[in-house]
């Protein structure tokens, strides 16, 4: 007797091994670029901050597209919810990081 999982239909789009691998490689490349910019001292000041923020936003879109399957949902409401969740997470991380860095500057 075959086991049938009713929570997933065969018509739903899920990530394949190939798409997960591509997303993982993009994430590694973007992380490597950020690390190289910081550790190599390639950029300074505002250019450094802008390059790191651009890499972070690209990383967000890689996560949304390849791991949260933003483009593969059949119902647009789920796409919107995934996008809003990603933006909330981005804002919390950025605002929290800025708050921590500002607090550390005052403490020293």
C-alpha positions in Angstrom: 0.0 0.0 0.0 1.5 3.3 -1.1 1.7 6.2 1.3 0.2 9.4 -0.1 1.1 12.7 1.4 -2.0 14.9 1.1 -0.2 18.0 2.3 1.6 18.4 -1.0 0.0 17.9 -4.4 2.0 16.9 -7.4 1.1 20.2 -9.1 2.7 22.5 -6.5 6.0 24.0 -7.5 8.9 23.3 -5.2 12.6 24.0 -5.6 14.8 21.5 -7.3 18.2 20.5 -6.3 19.5 22.6 -9.2 17.7 25.8 -8.1 18.8 25.3 -4.5 22.4 24.8 -5.7 22.3 28.0 -7.8 20.8 30.0 -4.9 23.5 28.6 -2.6 26.3 29.5 -5.0 24.9 33.0 -5.5 24.7 33.4 -1.7 28.3 32.3 -1.4 29.5 34.7 -4.1 27.7 37.6 -2.6 29.1 36.8 0.9 32.6 36.4 -0.6 32.3 39.8 -2.3 31.3 41.4 1.0 34.1 39.7 2.9 36.6 40.7 0.3 35.5 44.3 0.3 35.8 44.5 4.1 39.0 42.4 4.7 40.8 43.6 1.5 40.1 47.3 2.2 39.0 47.8 -1.4 36.6 50.6 -0.6 36.4 53.2 2.1 33.8 55.4 3.7 30.5 55.8 1.9 31.5 53.6 -1.1 32.1 50.8 1.3 28.8 51.2 3.0 26.9 51.4 -0.3 28.6 48.3 -1.7 27.8 46.3 1.4 24.2 47.4 1.4 23.9 46.6 -2.3 25.3 43.1 -1.7 22.8 42.7 1.3 19.8 43.7 -0.9 20.9 41.3 -3.6 21.3 38.6 -1.0 17.7 39.3 0.1 16.4 38.8 -3.4 18.4 35.6 -3.8 16.9 34.3 -0.6 13.4 35.3 -1.7 13.6 33.8 -5.2 15.6 30.6 -4.7 14.7 29.6 -1.2 11.3 31.2 -0.4 10.1 30.5 -4.0 8.7 33.9 -4.5 8.2 33.5 -8.2 6.8 30.0 -8.1 3.6 30.6 -6.1 0.3 30.3 -7.8 -1.5 32.7 -5.5 -0.2 36.2 -5.5 -1.2 36.7 -1.8 1.5 34.3 -0.8 4.1 36.2 -2.9 3.1 39.4 -1.3 3.4 37.9 2.2 6.8 36.4 1.4 8.0 39.8 0.1 6.7 41.7 3.1 8.3 39.2 5.5 11.6 39.6 3.7 11.4 43.3 3.9 10.5 43.2 7.6 13.4 41.0 8.3 15.7 43.3 6.3 14.5 46.4 8.2 14.9 44.7 11.6 18.4 43.5 10.8 19.5 46.8 9.4 17.9 48.9 12.1 19.1 46.6 14.8 22.7 46.6 13.4 22.7 50.4 13.2 21.4 50.8 16.7 24.0 48.4 18.1 26.8 50.2 16.2 25.6 53.6 17.5 25.4 52.3 21.1 28.9 50.8 20.9 30.3 54.1 19.6 28.8 55.9 22.7 30.1 53.3 25.1 33.8 53.6 24.0 
